Amino acid sequence: MAESNFVDYVTIYCRSGKGGRGCSHLHRAKYIPKGGPDGGDGGKGGSVILHGNRNYWTLLHLRYQRHVFATDGQAGSENKSFGKDGQDVIIEVPMGTVVYDADSGEYLCEVTEDDQKIVLLKGGRGGLGNWHFRTATNQAPTYAQPGEPAQERRIVLELKLLADVGLVGFPNAGKSTLLSSVSAAKPKIADYPFTTMEPNLGLVPYRDNRSFVIADIPGIIEGASEGKGLGLRFLRHIERNSTLLFMIPADSQDIRKDYQILLNELGTYNPEMLDKQRLLAITKCDMLDEELMNEMRQVLPDGVPTVFISAVAGTGLEELKDMLWAMLNDEANRIQTFTHRNLDVSHGLEDDYTEDDPYGQERDRIIGGVADSDLIEEDW
């Protein structure tokens, strides 16, 4: 596949900062023979934070930033001086980003709002200096706490576009043509399959200065839920949509069968998608007259509203927008919730960490525990 500026799936290795160790020091000054302990606390390690940013629409900026490290907290010093805290690392992500554990596939969190902040890996706390351990029976403690170790994790960032309506159909069903007709989006349009290689969003204007967003994904083929074609890679972009617009061309040999194939693929990928409101649009109807449309209505799938449209001729587009707007504002549609499933690590998961990783030794050292240099006179 050709390289694209639209990146919706990256795997990165993150590590927070470890806490600085506490200081073990006894105060010494002229004319103060017994100054006592005055070791300061270590600084807190930096955290790894996700930040939602509406100015981003892809994960392209993270494609080559595969290691994200926060800085460690500095050690405490004498005179009860605290160590400097480590600097946090903020990962800017677009809204709709979902985070999974790369090793287990466990769902961790999601970013859905602008300026939303989520602490992904918390920095280690700094150790206490020996000043905290003075007592009446031990007035000169010579030990201090080490800082807490860093946290590390390989994570998968998966972008799921935020839109109101998702277009579902086979290749060359007219999805991109419809998007270009009802919005200002300019998707690539051609007469060969899989013209759309990446999702497209379009803002559809409606009456009284109202609008809604449509998401166009590459065409789905039978077996897409099992990894065939491009469907598996982009089906996640319509998981968040509240309404699904199925598009089947009028020259289809069996509209009812094609609709069932599309429905089965969505249900196999995620059964919750079958609970969404659905609308069936018969496209390319500029070749049909009223008599043929009436005959075709007899063989259409049952239980789903249907509209005949032609994006080229502009036929039925206003009726389509009216039906979509009514569905989007249906009270039954507003209370739907979306449950994230754990990531299937057998599909598309890249292994970014290898034995040749220049950060491998540091990674293994952290996994092994706190280094000996973090302990002062006594192992806590």
ROGUVEX-497321 format. One record per residue (C-alpha): x, z, y. Coordinates in steps of 0.2 Angstrom, whole numbers, plus 5000, padded with zeros to 4 digits. Layout:
N
atom c1: X	c3: Z	c2: Y
...
This chain:
380
atom c1: 5000	c3: 5000	c2: 5000
atom c1: 5006	c3: 4996	c2: 5017
atom c1: 5012	c3: 5010	c2: 5028
atom c1: 4998	c3: 5016	c2: 5040
atom c1: 4998	c3: 5028	c2: 5055
atom c1: 4983	c3: 5037	c2: 5047
atom c1: 4990	c3: 5051	c2: 5036
atom c1: 4977	c3: 5062	c2: 5028
atom c1: 4987	c3: 5071	c2: 5015
atom c1: 5004	c3: 5080	c2: 5016
atom c1: 5013	c3: 5093	c2: 5006
atom c1: 5025	c3: 5105	c2: 5015
atom c1: 5036	c3: 5120	c2: 5011
atom c1: 5032	c3: 5135	c2: 5023
atom c1: 5042	c3: 5151	c2: 5025
atom c1: 5039	c3: 5166	c2: 5037
atom c1: 5052	c3: 5176	c2: 5044
atom c1: 5059	c3: 5192	c2: 5036
atom c1: 5058	c3: 5209	c2: 5045
atom c1: 5074	c3: 5215	c2: 5053
atom c1: 5082	c3: 5231	c2: 5045
atom c1: 5081	c3: 5247	c2: 5053
atom c1: 5097	c3: 5255	c2: 5061
atom c1: 5106	c3: 5270	c2: 5054
atom c1: 5116	c3: 5278	c2: 5068
atom c1: 5120	c3: 5295	c2: 5075
atom c1: 5121	c3: 5297	c2: 5093
atom c1: 5139	c3: 5301	c2: 5100
atom c1: 5142	c3: 5305	c2: 5118
atom c1: 5154	c3: 5316	c2: 5128
atom c1: 5147	c3: 5334	c2: 5130
atom c1: 5133	c3: 5330	c2: 5117
atom c1: 5141	c3: 5337	c2: 5101
atom c1: 5126	c3: 5335	c2: 5090
atom c1: 5116	c3: 5320	c2: 5097
atom c1: 5106	c3: 5317	c2: 5081
atom c1: 5099	c3: 5301	c2: 5074
atom c1: 5095	c3: 5287	c2: 5086
atom c1: 5094	c3: 5271	c2: 5075
atom c1: 5080	c3: 5259	c2: 5081
atom c1: 5068	c3: 5249	c2: 5071
atom c1: 5070	c3: 5231	c2: 5065
atom c1: 5060	c3: 5217	c2: 5073
atom c1: 5045	c3: 5209	c2: 5065
atom c1: 5048	c3: 5192	c2: 5056
atom c1: 5039	c3: 5177	c2: 5063
atom c1: 5023	c3: 5170	c2: 5056
atom c1: 5017	c3: 5153	c2: 5051
atom c1: 5001	c3: 5149	c2: 5061
atom c1: 4989	c3: 5134	c2: 5059
atom c1: 4982	c3: 5129	c2: 5076
atom c1: 4967	c3: 5117	c2: 5078
atom c1: 4970	c3: 5104	c2: 5091
atom c1: 4957	c3: 5091	c2: 5095
atom c1: 4970	c3: 5079	c2: 5102
atom c1: 4976	c3: 5076	c2: 5084
atom c1: 4967	c3: 5065	c2: 5073
atom c1: 4979	c3: 5063	c2: 5059
atom c1: 4993	c3: 5072	c2: 5050
atom c1: 5006	c3: 5059	c2: 5054
atom c1: 5017	c3: 5071	c2: 5064
atom c1: 5019	c3: 5082	c2: 5048
atom c1: 5024	c3: 5068	c2: 5036
atom c1: 5043	c3: 5070	c2: 5039
atom c1: 5042	c3: 5088	c2: 5044
atom c1: 5042	c3: 5095	c2: 5026
atom c1: 5050	c3: 5112	c2: 5029
atom c1: 5043	c3: 5124	c2: 5042
atom c1: 5053	c3: 5140	c2: 5044
atom c1: 5049	c3: 5154	c2: 5056
atom c1: 5064	c3: 5165	c2: 5062
atom c1: 5069	c3: 5182	c2: 5055
atom c1: 5067	c3: 5198	c2: 5065
atom c1: 5083	c3: 5205	c2: 5071
atom c1: 5090	c3: 5222	c2: 5065
atom c1: 5088	c3: 5238	c2: 5076
atom c1: 5102	c3: 5246	c2: 5085
atom c1: 5108	c3: 5262	c2: 5092
atom c1: 5100	c3: 5272	c2: 5106
atom c1: 5083	c3: 5268	c2: 5098
atom c1: 5084	c3: 5250	c2: 5102
atom c1: 5071	c3: 5239	c2: 5093
atom c1: 5077	c3: 5223	c2: 5086
atom c1: 5070	c3: 5207	c2: 5093
atom c1: 5054	c3: 5200	c2: 5084
atom c1: 5056	c3: 5183	c2: 5075
atom c1: 5048	c3: 5168	c2: 5083
atom c1: 5031	c3: 5162	c2: 5076
atom c1: 5030	c3: 5144	c2: 5071
atom c1: 5013	c3: 5135	c2: 5075
atom c1: 5008	c3: 5120	c2: 5065
atom c1: 4996	c3: 5109	c2: 5075
atom c1: 4983	c3: 5101	c2: 5064
atom c1: 4967	c3: 5091	c2: 5068
atom c1: 4950	c3: 5098	c2: 5066
atom c1: 4944	c3: 5096	c2: 5048
atom c1: 4960	c3: 5101	c2: 5040
atom c1: 4959	c3: 5110	c2: 5023
atom c1: 4974	c3: 5120	c2: 5016
atom c1: 4977	c3: 5122	c2: 4997
atom c1: 4991	c3: 5130	c2: 4987
atom c1: 5002	c3: 5116	c2: 4981
atom c1: 5006	c3: 5124	c2: 4964
atom c1: 4990	c3: 5131	c2: 4959
atom c1: 4977	c3: 5120	c2: 4969
atom c1: 4969	c3: 5136	c2: 4976
atom c1: 4959	c3: 5134	c2: 4992
atom c1: 4966	c3: 5144	c2: 5006
atom c1: 4958	c3: 5140	c2: 5022
atom c1: 4951	c3: 5127	c2: 5034
atom c1: 4952	c3: 5123	c2: 5052
atom c1: 4936	c3: 5116	c2: 5060
atom c1: 4936	c3: 5121	c2: 5078
atom c1: 4947	c3: 5117	c2: 5093
atom c1: 4960	c3: 5130	c2: 5097
atom c1: 4956	c3: 5140	c2: 5081
atom c1: 4971	c3: 5149	c2: 5074
atom c1: 4974	c3: 5155	c2: 5056
atom c1: 4989	c3: 5165	c2: 5051
atom c1: 4995	c3: 5156	c2: 5035
atom c1: 5010	c3: 5166	c2: 5031
atom c1: 5013	c3: 5183	c2: 5039
atom c1: 5030	c3: 5188	c2: 5045
atom c1: 5038	c3: 5203	c2: 5037
atom c1: 5037	c3: 5220	c2: 5045
atom c1: 5053	c3: 5227	c2: 5052
atom c1: 5061	c3: 5242	c2: 5044
atom c1: 5061	c3: 5259	c2: 5052
atom c1: 5077	c3: 5267	c2: 5059
atom c1: 5084	c3: 5283	c2: 5054
atom c1: 5077	c3: 5291	c2: 5070
atom c1: 5060	c3: 5291	c2: 5061
atom c1: 5067	c3: 5301	c2: 5046
atom c1: 5073	c3: 5317	c2: 5055
atom c1: 5066	c3: 5333	c2: 5049
atom c1: 5069	c3: 5352	c2: 5051
atom c1: 5079	c3: 5352	c2: 5035
atom c1: 5087	c3: 5335	c2: 5037
atom c1: 5092	c3: 5333	c2: 5055
atom c1: 5105	c3: 5319	c2: 5052
atom c1: 5098	c3: 5306	c2: 5040
atom c1: 5110	c3: 5292	c2: 5036
atom c1: 5098	c3: 5280	c2: 5029
atom c1: 5085	c3: 5267	c2: 5036
atom c1: 5072	c3: 5255	c2: 5029
atom c1: 5076	c3: 5237	c2: 5026
atom c1: 5064	c3: 5224	c2: 5033
atom c1: 5050	c3: 5217	c2: 5022
atom c1: 5055	c3: 5201	c2: 5014
atom c1: 5048	c3: 5184	c2: 5020
atom c1: 5033	c3: 5175	c2: 5012
atom c1: 5035	c3: 5157	c2: 5006
atom c1: 5023	c3: 5144	c2: 4999
atom c1: 5021	c3: 5126	c2: 4996
atom c1: 5005	c3: 5120	c2: 5004
atom c1: 4994	c3: 5104	c2: 5004
atom c1: 4986	c3: 5099	c2: 5020
atom c1: 4971	c3: 5088	c2: 5017
atom c1: 4961	c3: 5080	c2: 5031
atom c1: 4943	c3: 5078	c2: 5030
atom c1: 4935	c3: 5069	c2: 5044
atom c1: 4922	c3: 5077	c2: 5054
atom c1: 4907	c3: 5065	c2: 5056
atom c1: 4888	c3: 5066	c2: 5055
atom c1: 4885	c3: 5050	c2: 5044
atom c1: 4895	c3: 5043	c2: 5030
atom c1: 4895	c3: 5025	c2: 5025
atom c1: 4895	c3: 5022	c2: 5006
atom c1: 4895	c3: 5006	c2: 4997
atom c1: 4905	c3: 4993	c2: 4987
atom c1: 4919	c3: 4982	c2: 4995
atom c1: 4912	c3: 4969	c2: 5007
atom c1: 4895	c3: 4978	c2: 5008
atom c1: 4896	c3: 4976	c2: 5027
atom c1: 4901	c3: 4994	c2: 5032
atom c1: 4914	c3: 4989	c2: 5044
atom c1: 4903	c3: 4976	c2: 5052
atom c1: 4889	c3: 4988	c2: 5055
atom c1: 4901	c3: 5001	c2: 5062
atom c1: 4908	c3: 4988	c2: 5075
atom c1: 4890	c3: 4983	c2: 5079
atom c1: 4883	c3: 5000	c2: 5083
atom c1: 4898	c3: 5008	c2: 5091
atom c1: 4914	c3: 5003	c2: 5101
atom c1: 4925	c3: 5005	c2: 5085
atom c1: 4935	c3: 4989	c2: 5080
atom c1: 4938	c3: 4990	c2: 5062
atom c1: 4947	c3: 4976	c2: 5053
atom c1: 4934	c3: 4964	c2: 5046
atom c1: 4937	c3: 4950	c2: 5033
atom c1: 4929	c3: 4941	c2: 5019
atom c1: 4940	c3: 4949	c2: 5005
atom c1: 4938	c3: 4966	c2: 4996
atom c1: 4946	c3: 4982	c2: 5002
atom c1: 4948	c3: 4975	c2: 5020
atom c1: 4946	c3: 4993	c2: 5025
atom c1: 4962	c3: 5003	c2: 5020
atom c1: 4959	c3: 5019	c2: 5030
atom c1: 4944	c3: 5028	c2: 5037
atom c1: 4937	c3: 5023	c2: 5053
atom c1: 4926	c3: 5034	c2: 5065
atom c1: 4913	c3: 5027	c2: 5077
atom c1: 4903	c3: 5035	c2: 5091
atom c1: 4885	c3: 5028	c2: 5090
atom c1: 4876	c3: 5029	c2: 5107
atom c1: 4857	c3: 5034	c2: 5106
atom c1: 4843	c3: 5036	c2: 5118
atom c1: 4844	c3: 5048	c2: 5132
atom c1: 4863	c3: 5049	c2: 5132
atom c1: 4863	c3: 5056	c2: 5115
atom c1: 4875	c3: 5051	c2: 5101
atom c1: 4881	c3: 5054	c2: 5083
atom c1: 4897	c3: 5049	c2: 5074
atom c1: 4898	c3: 5038	c2: 5059
atom c1: 4913	c3: 5038	c2: 5046
atom c1: 4917	c3: 5022	c2: 5037
atom c1: 4928	c3: 5023	c2: 5021
atom c1: 4936	c3: 5010	c2: 5010
atom c1: 4924	c3: 5002	c2: 4997
atom c1: 4919	c3: 5012	c2: 4981
atom c1: 4920	c3: 5003	c2: 4965
atom c1: 4914	c3: 5009	c2: 4948
atom c1: 4926	c3: 5022	c2: 4941
atom c1: 4932	c3: 5028	c2: 4959
atom c1: 4929	c3: 5046	c2: 4954
atom c1: 4942	c3: 5044	c2: 4940
atom c1: 4955	c3: 5037	c2: 4952
atom c1: 4951	c3: 5018	c2: 4952
atom c1: 4953	c3: 5008	c2: 4968
atom c1: 4954	c3: 5018	c2: 4984
atom c1: 4939	c3: 5028	c2: 4982
atom c1: 4946	c3: 5044	c2: 4975
atom c1: 4958	c3: 5045	c2: 4990
atom c1: 4945	c3: 5043	c2: 5003
atom c1: 4929	c3: 5051	c2: 4996
atom c1: 4934	c3: 5068	c2: 5003
atom c1: 4931	c3: 5061	c2: 5021
atom c1: 4912	c3: 5060	c2: 5018
atom c1: 4911	c3: 5077	c2: 5010
atom c1: 4907	c3: 5085	c2: 5027
atom c1: 4894	c3: 5072	c2: 5032
atom c1: 4876	c3: 5079	c2: 5033
atom c1: 4869	c3: 5062	c2: 5029
atom c1: 4875	c3: 5048	c2: 5018
atom c1: 4870	c3: 5029	c2: 5022
atom c1: 4871	c3: 5019	c2: 5006
atom c1: 4874	c3: 5000	c2: 5010
atom c1: 4870	c3: 4987	c2: 4997
atom c1: 4870	c3: 4968	c2: 5002
atom c1: 4854	c3: 4958	c2: 5000
atom c1: 4863	c3: 4946	c2: 4988
atom c1: 4866	c3: 4959	c2: 4975
atom c1: 4860	c3: 4955	c2: 4958
atom c1: 4853	c3: 4972	c2: 4954
atom c1: 4851	c3: 4984	c2: 4969
atom c1: 4844	c3: 4998	c2: 4959
atom c1: 4859	c3: 4998	c2: 4947
atom c1: 4872	c3: 4997	c2: 4961
atom c1: 4864	c3: 5011	c2: 4970
atom c1: 4864	c3: 5022	c2: 4954
atom c1: 4883	c3: 5017	c2: 4951
atom c1: 4887	c3: 5023	c2: 4969
atom c1: 4877	c3: 5039	c2: 4966
atom c1: 4885	c3: 5043	c2: 4950
atom c1: 4902	c3: 5041	c2: 4957
atom c1: 4898	c3: 5053	c2: 4971
atom c1: 4891	c3: 5066	c2: 4959
atom c1: 4906	c3: 5065	c2: 4947
atom c1: 4918	c3: 5068	c2: 4962
atom c1: 4908	c3: 5082	c2: 4969
atom c1: 4890	c3: 5087	c2: 4963
atom c1: 4886	c3: 5095	c2: 4980
atom c1: 4886	c3: 5078	c2: 4988
atom c1: 4870	c3: 5074	c2: 4979
atom c1: 4861	c3: 5087	c2: 4989
atom c1: 4864	c3: 5078	c2: 5005
atom c1: 4851	c3: 5067	c2: 5013
atom c1: 4852	c3: 5049	c2: 5009
atom c1: 4847	c3: 5033	c2: 5017
atom c1: 4848	c3: 5016	c2: 5009
atom c1: 4852	c3: 5001	c2: 5020
atom c1: 4850	c3: 4983	c2: 5013
atom c1: 4863	c3: 4973	c2: 5023
atom c1: 4865	c3: 4954	c2: 5026
atom c1: 4846	c3: 4952	c2: 5028
atom c1: 4848	c3: 4938	c2: 5040
atom c1: 4846	c3: 4927	c2: 5025
atom c1: 4829	c3: 4934	c2: 5020
atom c1: 4812	c3: 4931	c2: 5027
atom c1: 4798	c3: 4943	c2: 5027
atom c1: 4791	c3: 4937	c2: 5010
atom c1: 4807	c3: 4939	c2: 5001
atom c1: 4809	c3: 4957	c2: 5009
atom c1: 4792	c3: 4962	c2: 5002
atom c1: 4796	c3: 4956	c2: 4985
atom c1: 4813	c3: 4965	c2: 4986
atom c1: 4804	c3: 4981	c2: 4990
atom c1: 4796	c3: 4981	c2: 4973
atom c1: 4813	c3: 4983	c2: 4965
atom c1: 4821	c3: 4996	c2: 4976
atom c1: 4826	c3: 5013	c2: 4970
atom c1: 4813	c3: 5026	c2: 4971
atom c1: 4814	c3: 5042	c2: 4981
atom c1: 4826	c3: 5036	c2: 4995
atom c1: 4821	c3: 5029	c2: 5012
atom c1: 4825	c3: 5011	c2: 5014
atom c1: 4829	c3: 4999	c2: 5029
atom c1: 4833	c3: 4981	c2: 5030
atom c1: 4847	c3: 4977	c2: 5043
atom c1: 4858	c3: 4963	c2: 5048
atom c1: 4873	c3: 4969	c2: 5058
atom c1: 4878	c3: 4951	c2: 5063
atom c1: 4860	c3: 4946	c2: 5069
atom c1: 4856	c3: 4964	c2: 5076
atom c1: 4841	c3: 4965	c2: 5065
atom c1: 4834	c3: 4982	c2: 5061
atom c1: 4848	c3: 4992	c2: 5069
atom c1: 4837	c3: 5001	c2: 5081
atom c1: 4826	c3: 5006	c2: 5067
atom c1: 4841	c3: 5012	c2: 5057
atom c1: 4847	c3: 5023	c2: 5071
atom c1: 4830	c3: 5031	c2: 5073
atom c1: 4830	c3: 5035	c2: 5055
atom c1: 4847	c3: 5042	c2: 5055
atom c1: 4844	c3: 5053	c2: 5071
atom c1: 4828	c3: 5060	c2: 5063
atom c1: 4838	c3: 5065	c2: 5047
atom c1: 4852	c3: 5072	c2: 5057
atom c1: 4840	c3: 5083	c2: 5066
atom c1: 4830	c3: 5088	c2: 5051
atom c1: 4829	c3: 5107	c2: 5050
atom c1: 4831	c3: 5106	c2: 5031
atom c1: 4848	c3: 5097	c2: 5034
atom c1: 4855	c3: 5110	c2: 5046
atom c1: 4855	c3: 5124	c2: 5034
atom c1: 4866	c3: 5115	c2: 5021
atom c1: 4883	c3: 5123	c2: 5017
atom c1: 4898	c3: 5115	c2: 5010
atom c1: 4909	c3: 5124	c2: 4997
atom c1: 4927	c3: 5119	c2: 4995
atom c1: 4933	c3: 5117	c2: 4978
atom c1: 4950	c3: 5120	c2: 4972
atom c1: 4962	c3: 5105	c2: 4973
atom c1: 4965	c3: 5095	c2: 4957
atom c1: 4984	c3: 5096	c2: 4956
atom c1: 4984	c3: 5082	c2: 4944
atom c1: 4979	c3: 5069	c2: 4957
atom c1: 4990	c3: 5063	c2: 4971
atom c1: 5001	c3: 5079	c2: 4972
atom c1: 5018	c3: 5076	c2: 4977
atom c1: 5033	c3: 5087	c2: 4972
atom c1: 5043	c3: 5089	c2: 4988
atom c1: 5055	c3: 5102	c2: 4981
atom c1: 5068	c3: 5097	c2: 4970
atom c1: 5085	c3: 5104	c2: 4964
atom c1: 5094	c3: 5094	c2: 4977
atom c1: 5084	c3: 5102	c2: 4991
atom c1: 5096	c3: 5109	c2: 5003
atom c1: 5085	c3: 5124	c2: 5006
atom c1: 5084	c3: 5127	c2: 4987
atom c1: 5097	c3: 5141	c2: 4987
atom c1: 5089	c3: 5150	c2: 5001
atom c1: 5072	c3: 5148	c2: 4992
atom c1: 5078	c3: 5156	c2: 4976
atom c1: 5086	c3: 5170	c2: 4985
atom c1: 5070	c3: 5175	c2: 4993
atom c1: 5061	c3: 5174	c2: 4977
atom c1: 5073	c3: 5185	c2: 4969
atom c1: 5069	c3: 5199	c2: 4982
atom c1: 5078	c3: 5207	c2: 4996
atom c1: 5096	c3: 5204	c2: 4998
atom c1: 5109	c3: 5218	c2: 4996
atom c1: 5114	c3: 5217	c2: 5014
atom c1: 5096	c3: 5222	c2: 5019
atom c1: 5099	c3: 5240	c2: 5012
atom c1: 5108	c3: 5253	c2: 5021
atom c1: 5116	c3: 5267	c2: 5011
atom c1: 5101	c3: 5270	c2: 5000
atom c1: 5090	c3: 5257	c2: 4991
atom c1: 5072	c3: 5260	c2: 4995
